[in-house]
Amino acid sequence: MPRANSRRKLDLLWFFPHSGSVMSEPQPSQDQASSQDRAPLFPKIEEEMTAYWKEQKIFERSIKERPADKSFVFYDGPPFATGLPHYGHLLQSILKDAVPRYWTMKGYRVPRVWGWDCHGLPIENLVEKELNLGSKKQIEAHGVDKFNQACYASVFTYEKDWATYIDRIGRWVDFEHSYKTVDNEYIESVWWSFKKLHDQDLVFKGTRTSLYCPRCQTPLSNFEVAMGDSYIDAEDPAITIKFKAIGEEKTYFLAWTTTPWTLTANTGLSVHPELDYVAMKHRETGETLILAEARRLSVLGEDAPYDQVWKKKGSELVGMTYEPLYAYFPVENGHRVVEGHHVSADDGTGIVHTAPGFGEDDLRMHELQGLPIIDSVDDEGKMRAENGPFAGLFIKKADPLVLEDLQSRGLLFHSAKITHSVPICWRCNTLLLYKSQPAWFIKVTSIKEDMLKTAKKINWHPEHFKEGRFGKGLESAPDWNVSRTRYWGTPIPVWECSACDKREVIGSIEELQTRTGVAGKLGALDLHRPNIDTMTFACSCGGTMSRIPEVFDCWFESGSMPVASVHYPFENKKFFEDHFPADFIAEGQDQTRGWFYTLHVLATALFGEPAFKNVVVTGMVLAEDGKKMSKRLKNYPDPADILTNYGGDALRYYLLTSPIIEAESLNFSERDLQTVVRGFLNLFWNVKTFYEMYATENVKLEMPRSGHVLDRWLFSRYSQLVKEVTQHMEAYEIMKAARPLRDFVDDLSTWWLRRSRDRMKSENAYEKMDALKTLREILEEFAKLSAPIIPFLAEKVYLDIGGQKASVHLEKWPSGVERLIDEKLMNDMRWVREVVSKAHEARSAQKVPVRQALGTLTVVFAKSEEAERLRKQSDLLGLIRDEVNVERIVLEAREGQTEAWIAELDATITPELKRKGLRREFSRHVMNLRKESGLQPADRIQVVFQSTSTEIAEAVEEGVEELKRDIRADSLARVESVPTASKAHSEVKLSGEPCLLWLV
């Protein structure tokens, strides 16, 4: 590779500058860029840089060339490869690339290995559709072995596409050695984790009521239901039913429900012991109804013909019995009134219909009051055969028939409809139901205090998640249901005896082989169902130990990622223990109840530590209209098209500087992306291109630095930028770190370069070299500073201007120079630019073009000492004079002025000033002609012109030497006739008068 000062060139690519560009020098011809509105070709640069990185193994070197004993660790939440990545995936990958690049440049070794989430219902659902299977029965009829083989085959359908996208956004990650949750090494570490929890008495098997998906035929964890769009508004029946009290003539308990299908499983009525209940007797029929006193008017109405018979506390009703609505299932010790503190008088009747098989509070009544459980619904959400006329019906289809039956028997007191929020499966959108069933749990409630303690060590960004969404989630966390009654997942390593109650948990492959006699190397064993279900061993009682049928919730696998991804403790034991917890993780805010949560549970339980030290929580990418992105509606641009048209750097900067990095939503706008290209990337590229035009020889970065006021200001501005960006990167405030980069490039382009062009074109070698040396240093340093955010363009600029290393990403992070920060100078320069802005506004208001020289700009101060101080700043006043194009700057103080300062422009145009304006116009037209001719800055020309205007001729003649210097001409003359030979010509107007120009 070329070394310093070699001015490395990697296929120079031209871009037409957009409005506001500093490019006023020779530019590409039409065969290089067809139109000013054409999309910039940054994607072409990115292809070139990607190929360069791979050829030179820059990513690998960025790791190997950092010390092994100085590591930075981050965990990457593994995605499913069952579809193409969307903007949410790209956002996370961009963020997970920017932060490691920064810490790499800070001197840390940052291993980055990709991971794949391979198990779980997302895969199963896809395969079910492909194989046209609609239920677990059909899967088993098809063959679990064939089904799981199909799941395995589908896992990596889009693996190559993912790799392409990851390259296109500039993410560096090791795909070749990616860990996969399907691998035996990963599974073995998951088993180890589970066994360790079991040995700590944190695992139990119990009957729990949890939300259950009849389509997937498996329960869901509480935090799964809290993720994403897991609730919809739905209309349900809202009915009040009469339960006939035993031993009381024509007396009924009134209860309310929105799930009529659960009435066949009713085994109790719950009342609050402290609530007042009344018995109300109908004056005509003699029918007596029992309900909470606080609900009497709402249920019966104000003018209802009822008289109160008695009033009792709920505790006095406990023990009363009633006739079952349905007697399809044998019940012992059921159909009685029980005490329930969950009951309230806020709605319903104050008496709660209780079916312990289908509700969390209901199940609690089973545990506390001994109410029996009736499981009236099968795994497919259909009413079991014992349900008489309702048998075989899906639960919601049974509702109207139950209502019809109750109505016919005079037991339906009132029927209405209610629209309320109901949970759906976040994977298949099926309506969920509460269902009691045996399941395996982690005792999260037993380690809750430890979890809250370890959570205090985590630095959250944004900070409010620490005590808010995440913290509150920990406070209310229930025990974690980690079992799934499915097929494609890590088998739960529990073996139970068929003859006794003995149970064994296997924690390693070696232990499995010892117990079952199964031989083979780790990678060759098939640990999935149904093969593992055939691995049995003898129990000490003489019975057979067989594996339970359940598999792990895939969230348990994800939470085990820190250990399982490195096959701990079977391999990499010291490495893991030296590098745990992780320094950094990042995901969307839904993961506060998902991956962040499961990582924290397992890390606390296994190691007594949090799993991560720093976490960035992002928001959601929405369509431009604020709606959820929908493939069906096609309401967002295809990510592939965005990357093709604008490139990875543009997308990176757009996302990293948006509120989505602060966990807010982003309405994705292609127009805003275009602004990033035009207002940031193009400016940076054009400044580099301008430098190359004039750096016709090697520019050595030698001391001392230039003392020119613009250069001193630029170095101060840059050193301040380094300080600001570094502080925010250290605090994981990525948006605040990235945004100032754009402001700096704007200052560099529209102010420093605008005011330094003449120096860079100067024939004074020292003046020219000072300007070029300053720009060369700033370009290289800014390439380093921006490298984590826009890695492609930073690399291209760095290489093109002759950076000393093989890659900017192998450089050290810029340290900045504190002593170069000159706050006074920066404040004065802000004042200079404000004066210039006010002067330009005055010119515009008086319709005087900038090229027309004017006489005087007066700045009037309220404080005389300020005017006196700035009068001494001739270099700053010179900037104002040249930019505003005036002959003189006058500073004075005015008594009684309330504003700190005001600018007054004298717009009087004298003949002398007019001639100066004509010369500026003349020079501009010649420079445009140079551009059109494709001339380089160093090319010398001869210029002749023809005009009938004496005023134009006198103006040119008066300033001919100055003009020749500005337009880099050896000769400049007026002619009466058309020259016989010319390289180019142009017909222009100067002050309304025609003028012909020729380059000869």
N, C-alpha and C positions, 0 to 999 in steps of 0.2 A: 504493500500500500504506500502511496505517496505520503511524505511527511509534511511538516509545517512549511508554509510559504509556497507550496506547489500549486496552489489554486486548482484543486481537484475539480474536474468537470464531469458530471454524469448526465449526458444528454440534456442540454439546456432546453427547457420548455418555456415557450412564450405564452403570456396571457394578456389579453387586452385589458387595460385598467378601466375601472368604472369611475363614476363621478367621484370627485374628491381626491383622485389619485395625484401623487406628486410627479408622475411620469410626464415630463415635458420634453424629453430628449428622444433620439431615434427609437422607433418602436417597430414591431413586426409588420411585415407586409401582409396583404390580404391572403396570400397562400399559407401563411402561418396561423392566422386567426381570422375566420371568415366574417365575424361581426362582433360588435361590442357587447351584444346581448347573449352571445354564446356562452354556455356554461363553462366555467374554468376547468382546466384539465388536471386538477389536483388528483383525481383518481389515477391518472397515468403516472404521476409522480409516485403515488402510493404503491402501484404495482412494481415500479422500479425499485423502491426502497425495500419492499417485502422480499423480492428476489435477492437483493444485495444482502439483507440480513441473513437469509438462509444460506447463501453462498459463503459468507464470511463467518457463519455461526455466531452472530453477535449475541443472540439471546443466551446461548450456552456460555459464552465468554463472560457475559454480565454476571453470571452466577459463579463460575469457577474463579474469576479474578477478584472475588471478594473473599475475605477470610472466613474460614469455616466456623471459627469460634465467635463470629459476630453475625448472628442470624436474625432475620425478621420473618415471623411466621404468620401466614394468614390462611384461614379455612375458606374453601370455596364450596358453597352449597351446590351439590351436583344436580344438573337438570336431567329431564327425560329426553331421550333422542327420538321421541315418537312423533315429532313434528318439527317444522322449520322454526328457527328462533324468531321471536317477535321483539318489539321495541323494549319490553320489560327485560327480556334476556340480554339484549344488547346493552341496555343501560347498566345492568349489573356487571357485565363483562368489562365495559369501559371503565367503570369505577374500580373494579378489581385489578385493572391494568395500571391505571394512573397512580394509585397509591404504592404498589410494589416498585414501579419505576422510580418514584421519588426516593424511597428508602434504599434502593439499589445505588442511586447516585450519592446518597448519604454515606455509602461505604458498607452497607449491610449485604449479606448473602441472603437472597430471597428465593427459595425454591418455589416453583409454581407448577403443580401437577394437576391435570384435569381429572374430574371424576364424573361418573355416570350413575344416575339413579335408575335401577333396572327392574325393580320389583314393584308389585302393588297393583291396585285397581286400574290406574290409567292404562297400563299395558293390557290387563285382562279385558277391559271394556273394548279396546280396539280389536283384540283378537276374537272376541265373541262376535263382533259385527262381521269381521272377515270370514269367520267360519259359520255365520248364521246360527249362532247358538243363543238362546234366549233365557236360559236359567241354569242353575247349578246341576239340576237333574240332567239336562242336555249335555253339559260339560262332562259329567261322569259317564254318560252313555257314549259320548264321543271318545272318552279315554283321557284321564288326567295326564298320562304321560305324553300323549299327542298334543294335548292342549298346552302343556308347559313347554314342549319343544317349539310350538308355534310362537309362544310368548318370547322365548329366548331368541328365536330368529327375527322377531320384529323389533327387538330392543334397539338395535343399531341401524334402523332403516335410514335415518338421516345423518349418520355419523359424519360422512364426508361433506355433506352440506354444511353442517355445523363448523367443521374445520375451515371451510371456505369463508364463512361469515366471520369467524374469529380472526382470520388473517386480514380480512378487509377492514376491520375496525382497529387493527394494529395491536391486538392483544397478544402478549407473549405468554405462552403456557405450554407445558409438556404434554402433548396428546399421546405420544408414543408409549409412555409409561403410565397412562391413566389408570386410576383405580376404579373398580366396578363393584357395585353392591352384589352382583351375581357371582363374583369369584369366591372360591372356597376360602381363600385367605381372609377376605372381608367377613364372610359368614362365621368363620371360626372366632374372630375377635368379637363379633356380636354375641356369640354364644358365651364367650368368656365374660362379657359385661353382664349378661343376664344371670349367669351363675353366681357372680360376685354379689349382685343385688340379692339373689335368693339366699346366699350364705349370710347376708346382713339382715335377713328377715324383712326384706323390703318387697318381696314378691308373694302374692297370694292368689288363690283361685276362689272366686265367689260369684254369687248371683247378683247381677247388677242390672238396673234398668238404664239403658242408654239409647240414644238415637240410633235407629237401625234403618238401613236402606234395603227395601224388599227387592229392588232390582239387582243390587250387588250381593244381597243376602249376607250382609256382615254389619256389625256395629261400627259406629264412628266414635272417635274421641271427642270430648267436649271442645277442645281447642280447634279440631278440624271444622266443626260446625261454626266456630267463630271466625273462620277465615273467609276472605273473599265475599262474593255475592251468594251467601248461603241461605238467604231468606227471601221469600216472595210474599206478596199479598194474595190471599186466596179467600174465597167465600165458602163458609161451612154452615151447617145447620146449628142453631142455638136453641136447645130444647129444655123444657122443665118437665120432669117426670115425677109421677106419684109412686112411692114405695109403700105398700100396705103394711102398717104396724101390726104385729102379732099381739093378740090379747086386747086390742082396742077396736071397738066397733066403728067401722067407717072412718078410720083415722089413717092418714097418710103422711109420710115424710116427703117434702119437696126437695128435689136436688136438680142441679143444672149441669149440662154438658154440651160440648161441641163435637164430641166423638161418639155418636150413637152406637157405632160398631163395637165399642168396648163394653156395652151394657151386658152382653152375654157372659162377660168375665167379672162382673161385679161381685164382690164378696163383703163389702162394708160401706157404711156411711160415716163420714168423719165430721165431728162438730168441735168447735173451739170451747174448751171448758169454761172460759170466762165470759163468753158471749151470752146475751139474753135471748131465749127462744120463746116463741108463743105458739099456742094452739088456737087456730081460728076456725069457728064452726059456721057453716053456711046456713042461713036462716030458713031456706026452703028445702034443701036436700038433706041437711043434717050432716053433710060430709065435713070432717075436721082435717085441717091442713097444718102441719108443723113446719116452721121456718124461723129464721133469725128475725128478731123484732125490728132490727135496723133495715131489713129488706122488705118488710110487710107492704109498705105503700108502693114500692117499685114493682113488686111481684103481683099483688092483688089489686092495686088501684085504690084511689082515695074513696070512691063511692061504692066499693064492692060490698055486697050484702053479707058481711061476715062479722061475727061477734067473738071477742076474745074469751076463751075458756080458761086458760091458765098461762102463766109465765114462769119459766124455769131457766136456771143456768144450764149451759151445755153439759157440765159435769153430771147433772142429774139425769140426763138422757142416756149417758153412757151405759151400755149393757142391754138396752132395749133391742128387740129383734124385729125383723120384718120378713115378709114373704119375698123370695127371689123373683125378679122379673122373668128370669129364664132358669130352668133347672136342667140344662143340657149336660152339665158336668157335676160329678159327685163332689160335695163340699162338706167338710167337717169344721165345726166351730166358726162358721162364717155367717154372713147376712145379719150383722149386728152393728150397733152404733158404737163408735170408738172415739177416743180423744185424739185430736190432731191440732197441734199448734200452728200448722200451716194454713188453717182455715181462717178466712176473713169475711167481713160483711161489706167488702168493697164492690162485689158483684155477685151474680148468681142468687142463691137463696140462703147462703150461710151454712148450708149442708152440702158436703162434697161427696159426689159419687166416687167410690174408691175401687179401682181394679188393679191390685198390686202387680199384675203382669205388664202394665202399660203406663207407667208414670213413676217419676223419681219420688215424689211425695207419697204416692200409692205404695211403692215398695217399702218406704220407711214405715208405713202402717203395718206391713207384714212383719218387719223386723221388731218394731216396738210393741205392737198390739196382737201379733199372732194371726192376722188375717191371712187366709190361705191364698195361694197364687193359682189362677186359672190361665193356662196358656192356650187361648182360643184361636190364635192365628198362627199359620205355618210360616216357614222361612221365606215364602214368596209373597207374603202379605195377604194371603187368602184365608178366609174363615175355614177352620178345620171341619172335618166331616161330622163331628158331634153337634155342630151348630144348627141342626134341624133345617129349616127352609133357607137358611143363609149359607149353608155349607158350600164351599168352593168359590164363593164370591170374593173378589178383591174388596178390601175393607171399605173403601169409599163407595163402591157399588152396593154394599150391604146397607149403607146409611138410610136410603129412602125406604127400603123394605122394613127396616127396624121401626122407623117412624110410622109407617102404615100399620104395622102389627100393634104397636102401642096405642095408636089411635083407635083401632078396632076393639081393643080391650078396655078402653076408657082410662088408660094410664098416662096419656100424653096431656099434660095440663096446658102447655103453651109451646108453640113452635114458631121460630123466626130464623132469620139468616144473619150471619155476622161476617164481616170482612176483617181479617186480622193477618198478622205476619206469621208465616209458618216456615219451618226449616226444610231445605231440600239438600240432596246430596251434591256436594261441590264437584263431584266427578261426573255424574250422569244426570243431574237435575231432577231426580226422582223424589217425590214427596217422602219425607222421613216420618217414622213413627217411633214412639217410645216403646221399647220391648224388653222384657226381662229375660235374661239368659245367662248361662254360666260363662265366665270369661276370666282371663288372667290380668292381674293388675299390678302396677307398681305403687307402693304406698307413698305417694307424693305427700299426703297429709302428715306423714311421720317425719319428713325432712323439710317441712315448709319453713321452719325457723332457720335452718341451715341455708336454705335457698335464698331467703331474704338477706341473710348475712353476707353470703358470697356475692349477691347481686350488687351490694354497695361498692364493690371493687371495680365495677364496670363503668367505663366512660362512654356515655351515649351521645350521639349527635343525630338529631337535635336532642338536647338535654332532657326535655320534658318527658321522654319515654321512660326514663329511669324510674321516676315515681308515678308516672301516669299509666299508660297502656300496659307496659311490661310489669311494672311494680304492682299495680292493682291486680293484674292477672295472676301473679304469684300468690298474693294474699288470699284469693278466692279459689285457688287451684284444687280440684278434686283429685282423687286417686286416678291414675292413668290406665285406661284399658288398652293393653298392648297386644291383644290377640285378635286375629281375624279368621273367620271361618271360610277361608278361601284356599287358593291353590298355588298361585305364582308369588312366592315370597320366601323369606328365610324361615325354615321350619323352627318352631319353638322346641328347644332341646330338652323336653320333659318326657320321661318314660314312666308309665304307671302300670302297676300290676293288675292283671285281670282277676286275680283271686283274693288279693288283700288290698289294704289301703296304702301300700308302700309306693313311694314316688322318688325318682332320681332325676337330677338335673345334670346334663352333660356339659362340660365347659371347654372341651378341646377335641380335636380329631383323634389325638392319641388316646384319650379316654374313651371315645366312641369305639375305636378299634379294639381296645382292650376288652370292653364290655361285650361287644357284638362279634368279635372275631373277624371283622371285615378288614381285608388287607388292601394295600394300594397306597400310592403316593398321594399327597394332599391334592394336587391339581387334577388328578385323574378320577377322584371320587365324585360320584353324583350325590350331592347332599340335598337335592330338591325332592319334592313329592313327584311321583309316588315311590321312588326308589328308597328313600330314607324310611318310609313307612314299613318297609319289609325288614328293616334292621331291628331285630328283637334280641332279648337275652333272658336268661332264667332268673327268676326271683328267688330269694332265700326261702320263701314259703313253698316253692315248687311250682308256682304259677309262672306266667310269661309277662315280661315287661315289654310293653309296646308304646311307641311314641304317640302322644296325643295328636289329633288331626290338625290343630290350629297352626297358622303361620303368624309371624310378627307383623304388626302394624308397620308399614314402611317408614313411619316417622321414628320408630325405635331404631331402625337402621340408620336413618339420617342423623339422629342424635348421637349414634355411636361412631360417626365419621372420624373424629379425632384419633381414636384408637384403631378403628378398623381400616382406615386408609393406609396405615403404616404397619398393619398386621401386629399390633401390640397385644399382649406382651411377648408374643412368640418370635418376633423380630423387632429390630430397631428400638429396643427397650430403653437404652440410654438416650438415644436421640429424642425419643418422645418425652421422656422425663425431663430432659434439659430444655425442651422447647414448648412446654405446656405451662400455662394457657397460651392460646394464639394471641398475637399482637393486634390482629385486626380481622374483622369480618364485615360483610355488608349484604343486605337484602332489602326487599320491600317491607313496608310496615305490617303487612299481613303475617309476616314471619315472627312478629312478637308473640303470636300465639301458636306458631309453627316451629320452624327450625331453630330460631333463637331460644325458644322455650325448651324444646327437647334437648338441645345441647346443654342448656343450663341444668336441667333436671339430672341428666346422667353424669355430668362433670361434678356436680355437687355430691351426688350419691356415691360415685366411685372414688373421687379424689379430694373431696372437700374444698374444691376451688371452682371459680367460674371457668367456663370453657374459653372465654375471650376477654381481652382487656379493653379493646376499643371497637365500637360498632357504629357504622353509618346506616341510617334507616332512610330509605327513599320512598317517594310517593308513587303515584300511578300515572302512566302515560295514557291520555285520553285522546279522542279524535278532536279535530279543531273546533267542533261545535260543543265540546264539553261532554259528549256522550261516550260511552264505553266503545272502544274499538271493536268492530265486528267484521269478520270475514264475509258474513252473509250480506251485510249492508255495503261492504267495500267503502267504508267511510274514512279511510286513511291510506296514505301512499305506501306502496309495497317497500319494505326495508331494502330489498335488493335494488330497486330502482333508485332509491335515495342514495345508496352507496355508489351506484354506477354514475349518477349524475353529479353528486356533490363530494363524495369521498368520505372516508372514515374520520379524518381530522375534523371536518365540518360537523359531522354528527356528534363526535366526542365533545367538541367545544360547546355546541348547542345544548347538549344534555347536561354537561358538567357545570355550566353557568346558569342553569335554569332552577326554579324553585323546587323541582322534583328532588334535588339533592338535599333539600331541607324537609323532605317528607311531605311536600305539598303536591297537588296534582299538576300536570302539565298538559295543556291543550296543544297537541303537536301541530306546528305550523310550518309548512314548507317555505312560506315567505320569510319567516324568522330565520330559517336555515340559510336562505339566500343572503340575508343580511350578514350572517356570520362570514360567508364566503367573501362578499364584497367589502364589508367594513373591517375585516380582520385579516383573513388569510391572504386576500389579494394585496392588501397594503403591505403586509410583511414581505410577500414575494416581490413586489414592485420595488421596495426599498433595496432588497438584495440585488435585483436586476440593475437598478440605478448604480449601485456600488460597482458592479462588474463592468459597467460601461466605462468608468473612469479609472478603475484600478488596472491600468495597462501594464503595471509592473508589480512585483511582489511588494506587499504592504507589510512591513515588519512591525510587530507590536512592541516598540521600544519605549523606554522611559526617557525623559519625563512625558507625561500626558500633555496634551494641548492645553494652553491657558486661555484659549478663546472663551468668551462668556457663554456662548451656545454649547460648547463642549463641556465646560465645567457644569453647566446646568444639566446636560444630558447624563453625565456620570452621576451627579447627585440624584437625579430622578431615577436612574437605574438602580443605584445602591439602595434607595428608599424602597423601590419595587421588590428587590431581593428580600429585604427585611420583612416586608408585608406578606409576600407569598410564602416565605418560609414559616412565619408565625402561624399562618392559617393551615398550611400543610401539616405542621406538627400537631395542630389541634384537630385534624381531620375535618376542617371546614373547607371542603373542596371548592364549593361555589365561590366563597370569598377569596380563595387563592387564585382561581382561574380568571375571574372577571377583570382584575386590574391589568392582566396581560394585554387585553384589547385596548384599554385606555392608553397604555404605554406606546403601543404601536401607532396609535392615532397621533400621539404627541410627537413621536419620532418622525412620522411621515409628513404630517400636515404643518409641523412647526420647525423642528430641527432641520429636516432635509429641505424644506421649502426655503428656509433662510440660509442654508449652507450650500445650495447649488452653485452659486457663483464662486465660492471658495474651491469647490471640487473641480470647477472648470478653469480655475485661475492658472495663469502662466507663471505665477510665483510658486516655485517648487515647495517651499516650506509651508506656505499657507495651504496649498493643495494637499500635501502629505498629512498635515495636522488633521484636516477634515476627513481624509480617507482612513487614516489610522484610527480616529475616533469611531467612525462608522464600522470599520472592520471589527474592532473590539466589541462594540455593542451588539453587532449581529451575532458574533460567536457566543457571547455571554447570554444573550436573549435566547438563542437556540438551546442552550443548556437549561435555562430557566423554564422554557416552555415545553421541553422534551416530554415530561410525563403527561402533558395535556394534549399536545398535537405532535405526536412522535414522528410522523412521516415528514411533515414540512420542516420541523426542527432538524431532522437528520439531513434532508436535502440541502438546506441552507448551510448547515455546518460543513458538509462535505464540499460543497461548491466553493466556499470561501477559503478552504484549506485548513480545516480543523486539524489539530495535531494527532488525534487518536483515530482509530479505525471507525469509530462511531461516537456520536454525541452521547449515546446511552452508556458508554464506557467511561465518560467523564465524571469528575466529582461535581457535586452540587455547588452552584455558585455561592460564595460566602459573602459577596458584597464587601464594600469598604466603608465602614462607618464614618471615617473621617472625611469621606467625599460628600457626605450628606450635608448640604448647605441650605438650611431652612430659610435663611434670609434671602438667598439668591432665588430659591424656588418661589417664595412669596413675591419677590420683585418681578419674576418672570410671569407669574400669574397676572400681576398688574399690567405688565407690558401687553400681554395678549388681550386683556380686557379693554385696554385703550385702543388697540388695533381693531378689535371687534366693533367698538363704538364708532371709530372713524369710518370703517367700512359701511356701517349702517347709515352714517351721515352722507357718504358718497352715494349710496343707493337711493336715499331719500331725495337727493338733489340731482340724481341721474347723471353722475359724473363717473365714467369708467375708471378703474384702478390704473390703467396704463396712462391716463392723463395726469401729468405731474401737476401738483398744486403748491401754493406758496407756504402756508403756515398751518400747523395744528397746535392749538393752545390747550394745555391741560391746566385747569384751575383747581387749586387745592383749598380745603378749608383751613389747613394748618400750614403756616409758612415754613416751619422746620422740615416738613415732609417734602415740600417743593425744593427747598435748599438741598436736602440730602440727595434727592434724585437728579438734581442738576449736575451733580458730580459723576453720575453713572452714564458717561458718554457712550459706552458700549451698548447699554440697554436702550438709550435714546436713539442710537444709530439703527437698532433693529426696528424701532417704531417708524423712523423716518423712511427706511428702505421699503418696509412692508406697506406702509400707507401711501408711499410715493409723494412725499412733500419735501420742500426745500429746507424747512426749519421746524424745530420743535421748541415751543416756548412753554416754560413752566412758571406759574405765578400763583400767588395766594390772593384770595378775595375775602374781605371781611364780611361776616354775616352769612356766608354760604353754609347750608345745612348738610349737604352731601359731602362725603370725604373728598371726592374730586369729580369734575365733569370735563368732557372733551368738546372743544369747539373747533370746527374745521372751516377755514376760509376757502370758499369755492371759487374765488375770482381767478379767471384764466387769462394771464397776460400773454402777449405774442411769444415771449421767450418760453413760457410754460407750454404753450401749444406746440411749439417746435419740439420740445422734449417729448411730449406725448406722441407726436408723429414718429419720432425716432423709435420709441418703444413699440409702436404698431408695426413699423417697418421691420424691426428686429424679429418680432413674433412671426410675421409672415415668411421671412427667410428661413427661420428655424422649422416652420411647418414644411417648407419646401425641402429642407434637408431630410426630414423624416420620410416624406413621400419618396425621396430618392434612395432611401435605405443607407444613408451615409452614417458612418460611425463618428463619435465625438472627436477623434483625432484627425479625421479627414479634413484637409484644407480645401477651400473653394475660392472661386472668383465669381463675383456677383455684378451684374449690370442691371440697370432699371431704366424704364422709360415712363415719363409722366409729363403732362402739359402744365402741371401745377408748379408755379414758381415757389410757392410756400413749401411744398414737399421737397423740391430740389434744394432749397436753402437749408431746410432742416437737416437733410442728409449731409450736405456739404459741411455744415457747421460742426457736426459730431461724427465725421467720417472715421476718425481713428478709434473712437470709442465703439462705434458700430462694428468695425472690422474685428475688434477684439471679441465683442459679444457673439458675432455670428461665425467666428473662426474663419475669416476670409483673408486671402492675401491681397486682394484688390476689390474695390467697390467704386463703380463709376456709372455716370448717367450717359445714355446713348440716345441718338436721334432715330436710329433705324434698328430693325430686328437683327440680332447677331446671326452670322452664317451658321454657326454650330452652337448647340446648347445641350446640356445634360437634362435640364428640366426647366419648366417655366410655369408661371402662375399669374393670373389676373386678379388683382385685389383692389380694395378701396381703402384709402387713407383719408379720414375725415371727410368722407363722401366723395373724394376725388379718385378717379381711376389711376391705377399704377400697374405696369407690367414688370415682372421680375424674371430674370434668367440666371441659372447657374451655368457657367461656361468653363 
